[in-house]
Amino acid sequence: MELRIDFSNRKTIVGIIALVCVIAIIAYLPSLLITINPQTCIVNGVCEHEQRLNLLIDFVPVFILGGIAIGAVLFFFMSSKLEDKQKEIKKITETIVQFLNKDEKTIVQKIFENNGKVFQSDISRIEGIGKLKSHRILQKLSDRRVIEIEKYGKTNIVKLPKNIQEALIPKK
């Protein structure tokens, strides 16, 4: 059985960094524990308080290594969630775009650019798409539940459905 390590995978690199930091902390800790609790002042002129101050200075690398290890572990767990979310978003986007023609893609892109909401009048101002054509395209998209049309006074607000909006548009 051969052990192979894939260094192109971020999870492998983060795992190795976390492991090295934990091993370094374990190796460095015993030398610090020996000097942790001086009972009396040393005869050579170094007092107990200076010893404790030196001990804090000696602990700085341990704190740094601990912070790196904790950061690597957190990154490991969070990156997998982010990768899953990105894959899901890409899959949904590809599925939606696959069923759209050129004009529909243009309109959906305009809605994405405006954070999921746009006036119908703004869509009809897109070059090559007039009022009638935009109305027909919007009706098709609405029938397929790619968009929602909501009355707003004498005009309409065109928006993405809540499930698509949550998946594709980042929250601020």
C-alpha positions in Angstrom: 0.0 0.0 0.0 1.5 3.3 -1.1 0.7 6.6 0.7 0.2 9.5 -1.7 -0.2 13.1 -0.7 -1.9 15.5 -3.1 -0.3 18.9 -2.5 -2.6 20.5 -5.1 -5.6 20.0 -2.7 -6.0 22.9 -0.2 -7.4 20.6 2.4 -4.2 18.5 2.4 -2.0 21.6 2.8 -4.1 23.0 5.6 -4.1 19.6 7.4 -0.3 19.4 7.1 0.1 22.9 8.5 -2.2 22.2 11.4 -0.4 18.9 12.1 3.0 20.6 12.1 1.8 23.4 14.4 0.4 20.9 16.9 3.6 18.8 16.9 5.7 22.0 17.3 3.5 23.1 20.3 3.8 19.6 21.9 7.6 19.6 21.4 8.1 23.2 22.7 5.7 23.0 25.7 7.7 20.8 28.1 10.7 23.2 28.2 8.4 26.0 29.1 6.6 24.0 31.8 9.9 23.5 33.6 10.3 27.3 34.2 6.6 28.0 34.8 6.5 28.4 38.5 9.6 29.8 40.3 9.2 29.6 44.1 11.8 32.2 45.2 14.1 34.8 43.8 17.2 33.4 42.3 20.4 34.2 44.1 22.1 35.4 40.9 20.0 38.6 41.0 17.2 37.6 38.8 13.9 37.9 40.6 10.8 35.8 40.3 8.9 38.5 38.4 11.6 38.8 35.8 11.4 35.0 35.4 7.7 35.2 34.8 8.1 38.0 32.3 10.7 35.9 30.4 8.3 33.0 30.5 5.6 35.2 28.8 8.2 36.1 26.2 9.0 32.4 25.7 5.3 31.6 25.2 5.0 34.0 22.2 5.9 31.3 19.7 3.4 28.9 21.3 0.7 31.5 20.9 1.6 32.1 17.3 1.7 28.4 16.5 -1.6 27.9 18.3 -3.2 30.7 16.3 -1.9 29.3 13.0 -3.2 25.8 14.0 -6.6 27.1 15.0 -6.8 29.3 11.8 -5.8 26.3 9.6 -8.4 24.1 11.2 -11.1 26.8 10.9 -10.1 27.3 7.3 -10.3 23.6 6.6 -13.9 23.4 7.8 -15.0 26.7 6.3 -13.4 26.1 2.9 -15.3 22.8 2.4 -18.6 24.6 3.1 -17.7 27.4 0.7 -16.7 24.9 -2.0 -20.0 23.1 -1.6 -21.9 26.4 -1.8 -19.9 27.5 -4.9 -20.5 24.1 -6.6 -24.3 24.4 -5.8 -24.4 27.9 -7.2 -22.6 27.0 -10.4 -24.9 24.0 -10.9 -28.0 26.1 -10.5 -26.7 28.9 -12.7 -25.7 26.4 -15.5 -29.1 24.8 -15.2 -30.9 28.1 -15.6 -28.7 29.4 -18.4 -29.1 26.2 -20.3 -32.7 26.8 -21.0 -32.5 30.5 -21.9 -32.2 32.1 -25.3 -30.0 35.1 -26.1 -32.6 37.8 -25.2 -33.7 35.9 -22.0 -30.1 35.7 -20.9 -29.7 39.4 -21.4 -32.7 40.1 -19.3 -31.7 37.7 -16.5 -28.2 39.3 -16.6 -29.8 42.8 -16.1 -31.7 41.4 -13.1 -28.5 39.9 -11.6 -26.7 43.3 -12.1 -29.4 45.0 -10.1 -29.3 42.6 -7.1 -32.3 40.6 -8.2 -34.8 43.4 -8.8 -35.4 45.7 -11.7 -38.2 47.8 -13.1 -39.8 46.4 -16.2 -39.3 49.8 -17.9 -35.5 49.4 -17.4 -35.7 46.1 -19.2 -37.5 47.6 -22.1 -34.7 50.1 -22.5 -32.1 47.4 -23.1 -30.7 47.8 -26.7 -32.5 45.5 -29.1 -35.4 44.8 -26.7 -38.5 47.0 -26.9 -41.6 47.2 -24.8 -43.5 44.4 -26.6 -40.6 42.1 -26.9 -39.6 42.6 -23.2 -43.2 41.9 -22.2 -43.3 38.7 -24.1 -39.9 37.5 -22.9 -40.8 38.4 -19.3 -44.1 36.5 -19.6 -42.2 33.4 -20.8 -39.7 33.6 -18.0 -42.5 34.1 -15.5 -44.4 31.1 -16.8 -41.2 29.0 -16.4 -40.8 30.5 -12.8 -37.4 31.9 -13.6 -38.6 35.4 -12.6 -41.5 36.9 -10.6 -43.5 40.0 -11.8 -44.9 42.2 -9.1 -47.2 45.2 -9.7 -45.7 48.5 -8.5 -48.0 51.4 -9.3 -48.3 51.8 -13.1 -45.2 49.6 -13.7 -43.9 46.2 -12.7 -41.0 45.1 -10.7 -39.3 42.1 -12.1 -37.4 40.0 -9.6 -35.9 36.6 -9.1 -37.8 34.1 -7.0 -36.6 33.9 -3.4 -34.9 30.5 -3.8 -32.9 31.5 -6.9 -32.1 34.9 -5.3 -30.7 33.3 -2.1 -28.6 30.9 -4.1 -27.1 33.3 -6.7 -26.9 36.8 -5.2 -24.5 37.3 -2.3 -26.0 39.0 0.7 -24.4 42.3 1.9 
